């Protein structure tokens, strides 16, 4: 075999390994279950506290 064929085979093998690793990663992330959003009540409390502290610092 000449050099170009060896490089092509190695490149193809790396590509296949990366594709398999990506599929495994996606399956693992999907296996964790459905993501749940943060409660809205806690988000509003954090945003109000953050806005108040900035206004006090500016005064």
Secondary structure, DSSP 4 states (H G I P E B T S, - for coil): --HHHHHHHHHHHHHHHHHHHHHHHHHHHHHT----PPPHHHHHHHHHHHHHHHHHHH-
